[in-house]
C-alpha cells in the first residue's frame, strides 16, 4: 500500500479513536454509577455495523433482532406487547433469559462525533424521563455530573497519554533554536540572533520550536516578558515584547522568529506531491534539491549544522552573489550561485528605505495559475490595468499590486500588464495581455492571479514615496531612479541600504537621481532616528528550501519525565484554545482562523506525513482541543448539560422541559452554523 494511503487510513482511524475514547468515558462512568446504557455509538445517523452480546456483529442495527427476541420472550411469558416498554423489570428478565446484552455498540455512517444513549436521557427530548431506578434521570446530581464530564476527562487523559508516548519514543521536531529573524521583529528588537537557543520564555522552559510558538501565542501583545537564551554556552537574560504579526490585531501573537535549518535540501515527501514540485516551493530559485548538501559557502567549508554561517554571510553580502558548493545525490559536487534578498518585515506597511518603496517583480508563478507561461519569474511590473478600473499610475508597489489583483480577481477581470523582462541578457519592455484573474488563493478567501510577488531589488527605481517620511520631506519624486548617494554610485537597492547604514540621524545626505522623464535631479535626505533604526533592522534572507535539523529529537530520558512534559503540553493546548476563543469573542482574532473537519483533516494529513510521532502528537492535540469544545457552556454539548445540572442544584429542581428543549435546539442551531461556516471556509480557501 502506498505510504500516503496508509497515512490517511491511520489518520482516519486516529480521529475515530479520539471520539471513541471520549464516548468511552461517558460509557464507563454511566456503568459505574448504575445507569443502563442502550447504545454506545461512534458517528451519527444510521448504523453501518453494530454488535450486541447474544446477537453478534451485524450490518446495520441489531435492534430489530433484539426487539423481536425480547417481544417473543415476553409474549411467551404472559406480557402484552404494549406493556413491554414500561415493564423494565420484565425486559431485564428477558435479556438475561435470552443472553442478550443491554447495550448496542455501533459504528454509524456520519463520522463527525459519537454518543452514549442512556435510559432516561435524550439531549433533544428533556422530558424523556424513565421510572426505572437505573435511568439517568433517577440518579443524583453528582452522579450525573460525573457521567457528563467523563468524556472530557477521558480526552484530557488521552492527550496526556499520547504526548507521553511521543516524548518517550522521541519527537522529531525543530529545536528551540533561532534559525531566522523577521526584520524589525520583537525578537530582533530584543537582541536575539540566529543560532540562539531559547532556554525559557516568560519563565517557562522551552524544549522545542513548537513549544516556543505555542507559548508565544499565549502571551499578551505589547506586554514585556523575560526571555533567557543560550549563546556560545552562556545564559543571557533578555526582555521581549511579543506583538501581533504584521501589526494586524486579527493575527496571532508571535516573536518574529523562524525555526532552524540544516544545510541540506528538503526531504522528498515535504517537497514533492504526486511526483511534482509543490506549488509552495519556488522551483526557479531552488539551488539545493532533495538529498543534496551544501559543503562550502564562498569557499569556506560548512557542515550540515552550520546554517548560522550562511546567515552571517547573507547579512554582510548586501545582495552580492554567494557561491555554494553542493554535494549532489550522485556523489559529485557542483557550484551554485545565490543572492540574498531583503527579508520580510514583521510589522505592517510596505517595505521601504527612508520612505522609498522599490518596484515589484514576479518571484514565481504557481503551477495552475492562468499566468503560467505568460509572466516569468524575474519580470518587473511597470504597470497593470483592466477595463473600467483606474490604471495604477507608474510602477506599482507590492502592496498596491496585491490589492489591485485581488480586486480584479473578485470580479474575474482580464488584466493586462507591462513588464520589464530580461531576454538574452537584454532588458526589454513586454506587454502581457489577457491574464485571467479569479484563481482561488490557497489559505485565504480571496482570489487573484496566482503569482508570488517580490521586490525589484536590482533596480533602484522608486515605486512610491510614503507620506510623512524623510524621502517625502526631501521631495524625491515617484518613479525616479537613484544614481548616487553622498558621491557613491548606486546600482541596486542593496547599494542604497549599504550606504544609508552609514548615515547619521538628522544629518543630510546628498541623493542624485534621474526622474521619470530622464531629467537629473538632486535632493537633501535627512533621516530621523526612527528611520535610521528601521534601516538598521533590515535583514537578508535566501530562497533556499532547506530541511529541519536531522539530529533534533526531543526525547524524555524516563517515563516520569515524559509524563511531566505531557501534562505541561496538554495544559498549554487547553489554555491556548480558551485564549483563542476569548480573543475571537473580543474581536482581537478573526474567526477565519478556526478550522472545521476538512481543515483539521488536511492539517493532520500534512503533519502525519512527517512521521508517526507527528501523527500521535497531532491526535493528542485534537483530543485536548476536543475536551475544551465539549465543555463549553453551550446547550447540546457536555458543558451545556453540566450547566443545566448546576442550575438544577441551585434551584432545587431541573429547568422545565420546554426551557431545556429551547436551549438545546438553540445550541444545536449555533453549532450547525459554526460547522457550516468553518467547513465553507475550509473548502473555499482551498478551491
N, C-alpha and C positions, 0 to 999 in steps of 0.2 A: 504494500500500500504506500503511495507517495507520502512523503513526510508531511506536506501541508494538509492532506486529507486527514491523517492521523491526528495532527494538532487540532484541527477543527472538531473532530469527534471527541477528543479529550476535553476541549473547552466546553462543548455542549454537555458532556457528562458531568463536568465540574460544576456548571451552573445548576444542573439538576440536583447534584449532591448538596449544594449550599441550601437550596429550597427544601430538600428532604430533611436536612439536619434541623432547619428551623421548625418544620412541622413535627419532627420527632420530639422536640422539646414540649410542644403542646400535648402531644400524644402521651408521652411518659408521665407528664405532670397530671394529666387527666386520669390516667390509670392509677397513679399513686394516691390521689385523693378519692378514688372510687367512683369516677364518672364513667358512664357507659359511652364508649366511642363507637359510632356506627360506621364511619368512613374515615380512612386516612389516605389523602389524595395528594399527588404531585401533579400540578396543572389544573386547568379548569375545563368545563364543558363535558362532553360525553367521554366515557371510558374507552381507551384503546385496549388496555389489558387490565385485568383485575385478579385478585386472589383472595380466597376466603377458606379458612380451615374447614375441612369437611367437604369442600367442593373442588378446590384446587385452582389452577390457573385457567383463565378463560379470556377469549377475545370479547371485548365489551364488558358489561357489568355482570356480576354474579347475582345481583338482586332478584331477577326473575326466578332463577332456580332456587334461591334461598327462600323467597316468599312462598313458592309453590310447595316446598317441603314443609315449611312451618304450617301453612294452612292445612295441608293434608294431615299432619300430626294432630293439630288442634281439632279438626273435624272428627278424626277417629276417636278422640277422647272427649267428645261432647261439647266442644266450644263452638259457638256460632261465629261466622266469618266477620260480622260487623262488630264483634266484641274483641277481636284479637288485638287491635291497635291499643286499646285501653288496658287490656289484661296483660301487663308486662310480666307478671309472675308466670303466667301460662306460656308466654313467648320464651322466657328464660328456661322453663322446663323443657319446651320443645327443642331449644338449641342444645341443651345437654343430652337429650334423648337421641337426637339426630347427629350428635357430634359436630355441630356447626359452630364456627366462630362468630362472635357478635360483631366483629369488625371486618369491613371490606377494605382491602388495600388495593388502590387503583392508580393507574397512570392515565391521565386524561390527555386529550389531543391538543389543548392550548397550553404550551409550555411557558406560562407567564406568572407562575406562582404556585400556590397549593393551599390546602385547608385540612382541618380536622373537624369532622362533623360529629358533634356530641349530642346526646339525647337532651332535649330541653334547651337547646341553644341554636339560634339562627340569626345571623347578623342582620338580615333584611326583614325578619319577622320577629320583632322583640317580644311579641305576645305568645310565642310558640313554647310556652311553659309545659312541663310534664309533671305528673304527680308521683312518678317513680322516685324513690329515695336516691337512686343513682343518677338522677337527672342533674344537669349543670345548674339549673335554676334553684335546686333544692340544697345546694352546697353553700357553705358560709362564704362571706365576702373575702376573707383572707385566702381561702382555698381557690376561689375563682380568680383572685388577683395572681396567685401563683401560676395557674393554668394559662392566663392571658399573657403573662410576662415571660413564660418559659421559653417561647420561641426566640425572643430577643436575647435572652441569657444564653441559649444554645448557639446563636450566631456569634456572640462575643467569644464564647468558648472555642468555637470552630476557628475563628480568626486567630486566636492566640495559639491554637494547636498548629494551624497552617504556618504561621510565622515561625514558630519553634522549629518545625521541620525544615523550613527554608534556611534558617540560620545555623542549624546543625549540619545540614548537608552542604552548605556553602552557597552564598548568594553572589552570583557573578554580576556585580554592579560597579559602576564607576566609583572610585574612592572619593572622599571628601576633599578633593584637590582642585584648585582653580586652574582651569585649562584655557580660559579666555575671559576678557572683560569687555562689557559694552562701554562705549565712550561716554564719559560724564555720568557714570552709574553710581549708585550708593557705594558699591564695592570699591570703585576707583577712588571716590572721594574719601573713603575711609582709610585708604593707603594700602589696599590689598594688591598683590602682584601675582602674575601667572606662576604657578608652582607652589603657592602657599597651600599648606594643609590646614583645613578648617577644623580646629580642635573642639571648640564649643561655640554655640550661638545662644545668646540670652541665658547663659548658664547651663544649657543642655548639651551633652556630649554628642558630637556628630560623627557617626560611624561610616556613612557613605553618602554619595551625592543625592540619592533620593531623600534622605533624611534632611539634608540642607534645604532642598526645595520645599519639602513638607513643612518644616519648622519656620521657614521664612514666610510661607503663606499664612501661618497662624499669627504672625506679628501684626501690629497696628502700623499703618503707613504714617510716616512722619514722627514716629516715637523712637528716639535713640535707644539702642540696646548694646550690651557688652559683646565683644567678639574676640575670641582667642584663636590665634593661628600659630602654626609651627613653620618657621622659616630658617633654613640652614641649621636645623636641630635646636633652635631656640624658641621658647614660648613668648609670643608678643601679644600684648593686650591692646586692643583697638576698640573703637566705638563706631557702630554703623547705624544709619538711619534708613530703614527699608522704605521703598516707595512703590506706587503703582507703576507697572511697566508702561513706557511710552507716555506717562503722565495722564493716563486715562483712568478715571475712577471706576470704570467698568471692568478693569482687568485685575488680575491677582497681584498681591504684594510680592515683590521679588527683590533680590540683591543686585542683579545685573551681572551674573557670572555664568560661565559655561563649564561643562564637565571637561575633564582632562582627556587626552588622546595619546595613542601610541603613533609612532611614525610608520604606520602600516596602512594599507588600503582596507576599506570596509570588507566585512565578510560577505560572501555571495548572497546569503539569504537576506541580508539587510539591503543590498544594493540592487538585486535583480528580481523582477517579478515576471513570471511567465516567460522566462528566457530573455527579457528585455530590460534595459536600464530603467529604473524607476523614474517617473516624471519629476520626483522631488530632487533628483540628482542633476547636476549641471554637467552633462557629458562633454560639452565643448571645452570645459576647463578641467577635466579630470586627468591629472598627471600621474596619479598613483592608483592602479587598478587593484581589484581584489586579489589578495595573496601576495602583493608586492610590498617591498620595504625600502624606505629611504635610508641610505647608508652614509651619505655625505651631504652637507649643506654649505654651499660656497667653498668647497674644498676641505671643510672641517669634518672629520669623522663623527658619525652620530649613531648612537644605539637607539633601538625602538622606543625606549623610555625618555629620550632627550627632546621631547616636544618643547620644553622651556627654551632650548637653544634656538629652535626655529622661530619661536615667538620673539625672542630678543633680537634676532636678525631682521625680522619683519619690521619691528619698531624703529630700527636705526637705518633701514634701507630707503625710506621715503619713496616707495614705489619703484625703485630701480629693479632690474631683473635679478632674481635669485636662482642660482644654478643648483639643481638637485641631482645626486646620483641615485638611481633607483634600481634595486635588485629585482629582476622580473621572476616570474614563476618558472621560466626556462633556465634559471641559474645565471643568466647574462645580465650585466649592468649597462644601463643606458643613461643618457643625460636628458633631463627635463628642465625647462625654464618656467618659473612662475613669477608673478608680480603681486606684491601686496596691494591692497586697496583700503580705502577708508572703512573702518568698522562702523557698524550701525550705532547710532546714538541711542541712549537709554530713554531720554526724555522726549516729549512730543515736539513737533516742529521740524522744519526742513533742515537737512544738513547744510551748514554754512560756515564760511570763514569771514568773521567780522561783518556778517550780513550779506556776503556774496554767495549765491547758490549756484553750483555747477549745473550744466545741462544734463539731460537724461539719455542713457543708452540702453539698448537691449542686451540683457545678460544671457538669457536663453528663451527659447520658445518651446512650450510644453508639447508633448507628442500629439495630442488631439486638438491642439489649437488651430483655428481657421487661418492663423497667420503662418503656420508651418510651411516653410519653403518660400515664403514671401518676405517676411522680415528675417534678418540674420543676426546671430549674436555679434555684438560689436557695433551694430547700426546706431548712430547718434540721431535722436529725434530732433528735427529742426522745426516742424510744425505738424499740426493734426487738425482735422476738421471733419464734420459730417453735415448733411443738409439740415437747414433750419436751426442751426446752432452756431453761436459765435465762435469763430476760429480763435484758437489760443494765439495771442499776439507774440510773435517771436518764438524762440526755443522754450519749450515748457520745462518746468521743474518736474522732478519725480512725483511730488505730491499733486501738482496740477494735472499731470497726465493721468495719474491713477484715478483721480476724481472724474476727469473727462471720459475715460474709458468705461468707468462704472455707470456714468450717466448714459453713455451710448449703449452699453450692454443691457441696461434696464429696458431700453426701447428697441433692442435688437437692431441698432442702426448699422449702416455700412460706413466705415471710416476710411479716410484717405490720409496718408502720411507722407511727408517729405523727410528723407533721411540722408545722412552723410555716411557713405559706405566705402570701406577700403577695398578697392578692386585692383588686384595685382600690384599692391604697394602704392596705389594712387587713390586719393580720396575723391569721390565723386558724389554729386547730389543726385539722388534717385527718388522718383515718386512711386509710392506703393499704394495703388488704389484697391477698392473692393475688399476691404478687410471686414469680414462679418463678425460683429460682436455678439454677445449673448451667451457665451460659454460660462457655465457654472464654475465659479472659483472654489476649489476644494477647501473645506474647512470654514466656509463663510456662507452667508445667504445672499451674496452679491454675484453679479455677472460682469464679464469683461471680455478681454481678448485672449487670455491665456498666455501671457508673456511675463517674464520676470524682469523687472526694471532695476537698473543700477545707475551709478553716476558716471558721467563722462569726465573721468579724472585726467585724461590725456590732453584735453584741450582747455586752457584756462579762459573759457568764454563764460560770461555771466548770464545765467538764465533768468535770474531775478535778484533784486536788491530788497532785502527785508526792511520794513519800516522801523524807525527808531533804533537804527544800528549805526556803527561807525561808517560803513560804506554809504548809507543813505545820507548821513551828515556831510560826507565828503563829496556828494553829488556824482558818484561814479555811475555812469549810465548802464541800463539794462542792455544786454547783447554785446557789451564791449568785450574785447579780448585783451587781457593783461599781458604786457610785453616785458615789463621790468618793475622791480621793487627796490628802492634805495640803490639804484645803479646795478643791481644784479639781474641778469637776464632770466626770464621765466618762460619755460616750455610746457609746463603742466601744472595742475592744481597741487601736485606734490611739491613742486618748487615753491608755490605760494605758501603752503603750510610750513615748509622748512625755513623759509626766510622770516615769516611772521613769528615763528617761535623765538626769534631773537629780538622781537620788538619790545619796547619798554612802554608800560602803561602811561597814557596821556602824552606821549612824545610822538609827534607826527612823523610818518614815513612817506616817502615820495612814491607814487604809483603812476606808472606810464601805461597807457592803453591805446587801442585803436577802436573807435566806436563802430556801430553797425553800418555806417556809411563809408568806412575806411579812413576816416579822419583821425589823426593822432590827438591824444589829449593827455592831461596830467591832473593829478589830484593829491591833496594832503590828507592822508588817512590817519586819524588819531584814534587809537584803540583804547577803550576804557578797561578797567580792571576786570570786570566780569567777562568781557570778550577775550581778554588775554587768558583767563582761566579756561574758557571754552576751547581756545586754540590748543592749549597745553593738554587738554583732556582727550584730544583726538587720538585714536589708536588705529592700528593697521591689522588687517586680517587677511587670510588667504582663502581661495576657493577649494582647497584640498579637502577631499572626503576621506577622513581618517577613522580608524577603528578605536573603540574603547580599549583601555589597558587590558591586556590578556591575563595579567597576574593579579588583577584586583578582585579578590574574593573576600566577602565578609562572612566569616565562619566563627561560630562560638566554639570555645575550647571545651565546653561541658554542657550538659543538658540544663543545669540551673542557670547558666549564663544565657543560653538560647531562650529559655523561658522568660528571663528578666527582660531581654531585648524584645521578645514578642509582646509582652504586656505593655511596654512603652509604645511599640509600634501600633498596637490595637488602640490604645488610648489616644494617640496622636491623630489617627484617622477618624476616630469618632469626634474628637474636638474640631478637626478641620471641617467635617461635614456640618456640624452645628454652626460653626463660624461662617461657612459659606452660605447657609440658609439665612443667617442673620443679616449678612451683607446683601443678599438678594432682596430681603424684605425692606431694608433701609435704603435700597437703591444704589449702593456703592459697588454692586457687582451685577452684571447683566444676567438675566435668566437664560440667555442663549448659551451660557457656559454649562447648563445642565445637559446630561446625556440620557437618552432613553435606551430601550433594549437594543436597538440597532447600533447606536453609537457605542454602547458598552461592549457589544459583541465584536465590533470592528477593532476597538481599542484592545480588547482581550486577545483577539487573533494576532494583532501586531506584536504584543508582548509575549504571547505564547511561543511565537517563532524563535524567540531568544533563548528558549530552553525550559526544561521542566521547573527549574527554580523560579523563573519569572511567572510561569503559569500558576504555580501554587501561591506565589506572592499576590498575584492579581486576584485570584479567587478569595484569598484571605481578606484582601482589601474590600472586595464586594460584600463579603459576609459581614464585616464591620459596618459598612455603609447600610446594608440591609437592616441591621439592628437599629440604626438611627431612624431610618424611614418608617419602620414598623412601629416605633414607639413614639412617633409624633402624635400630638393630641388631636388627631383627625378622625372623626367617626368613620367606621368601617375597617380601620386598621387596629392593631393591638393597642396602640396608645390611646385611641379614642374609646375603646372598650374599657381600658383601665381607668380613664377619666370618668366614665359612667359609674364605675364601681366606687370611686372616691366620692362622687356626688351622692350615691346611694348610702354610703356610710355616714356622710354629713347630715343628710336629711332624714335618715332612718327608714327610707323606703326607696325603691327604684323609681327612676323617671317614668312617666306614663309611656305606655307602648306607642302612642301617637307621637310624642316628642322624640322618642328614640328612633322611630321609623323615619321621621322627617330628617333628623340629624344624619342617620345612616345613608339615606338617599342623597342628601346634600354632599356628604363626604365622598360617596361613590361618584357623583357627578363631577366633583372637583378633581378626583384622581383620574377620571376618564379624560377630562380636559387637559390635565398636565401630561398624561400619557400621549394624547394626540399631538400636543404642542411639541414635546421633545422628540417624538417619532418623526413628525413632519420635518422638524429642524434637522434631525439626523440624516434623513433621506435627501431632502432638498439641498443640504450643504455638500452632498457628495455626487449629485447628478451632473 
